[in-house]
Amino acid sequence: MGTSQKRKKEKQKDFQKPKLKVGKAKPKPSNYTDTSFRSKAIVVNQQSLSVTAPTSTAQFSHHLALLSSKSDTQRKESLSHLTSRVAEFGSSLPQPLSMILPKIAPLLLDASSGVRTQVLKFLRSLSPLEVQENAASLLPYIRAGMTHLAADIRSSTVDVLIWLVDVAGTEIVACSGGWVKTLNCFMSLLGWHTAESAKWSANRSTMGSAGRPTVKALTALAMFLRAGLRGEDEDQEIHKEGEDSDYGICHPSIQQHMIPTTSASYAYLNLFGQPRDVEGEMYETREDRLKIFVERYRALIERGVDNVRKEGGDIGRAAAVVSRILREAEVSQ
């Protein structure tokens, strides 16, 4: 009984109201933590103070690392800084362009329109010769942007493609997958995969409202086809040189006995290779590109262009340019 009485008294203590006296502080609870102390030092993590300012090369590498920041404002400011530095350094960049482009190219699909606009400004500031050597690394991201769900990303990616074709058209149509895969993206962008999708009514659902985006896509297609079908290849240049020289007098078919100028000139035989990957192959010569174009795309593009030309206006004029390039390719075939 003594133990039970003790437990009752302990339980009653929890419900007893303490008596407060004048001038005496209220008792503190059992879980009270004293926070009245003051710190005598402030520690800031990840900060280094130096008397000397960082070099331009160090700042370039720093802003290049900030391109993966979660803040779109930070990404845009870093791209702006890199663009100004490219103009300052010229062709002698702190890092090779082959290491810079893999960090820049993913921003072509950025959700912020300001970042994508700044990416195009950065690319335009690069040396055309260096872009030609590394153009193939941009194509996968451009093709991903051309088939993106967001209309503004598709539109900005087409702007980048127009710039790239203007700077390095021969290189992108001849690289691995540059011809067939890009044409597939154009068919998806314009909605010309089938006879039904090539109709102008179905085309509007893919490109949005008729206007500037469609004109831009047709302009990019015309430039791409001109680079692949009408551009002068190395074989044509050598043929012209042979006609102007005295070698043609010795033998009329001397060009067939010259050393090939393209890499893997007998690759079309596929003697020891894997089964052919039509989309991923390199079509280095105009004849190879024209052959696959006639087999797969000419009928689709001609049908789509005929439907689009009925709209008239800027769209009709852009479609007329594509149609003229197709006619010139047929004449030279």
Secondary structure, DSSP 8 states (H G I E B T S, - for coil): -HHHHHHHHHHHHHH------TT------TT--------S----TT----SS---HHHHHHHHHHGGG-S-HHHHHHHHHHHHHHHHHHTT--SS-HHHHHHHHGGGGG-S-HHHHHHHHHHHHTS-HHHHHHSGGGTHHHHHHHHT-SSHHHHHHHHHHHHHHHHHHHHHHHHSTTTTHHHHHHHHHHHT-SSTTTTSHHHHHHHH-SSSHHHHHHHHHHHHHHIIIIIS--HHHHHHHHHHHSTHHHH-TTGGGGS---STTTTGGG-SSS-S--TTTS---SHHHHHHHHHHHTHHHHHHHHHHHHTT-HHHHHHHHHHHHHHHHHHHT-
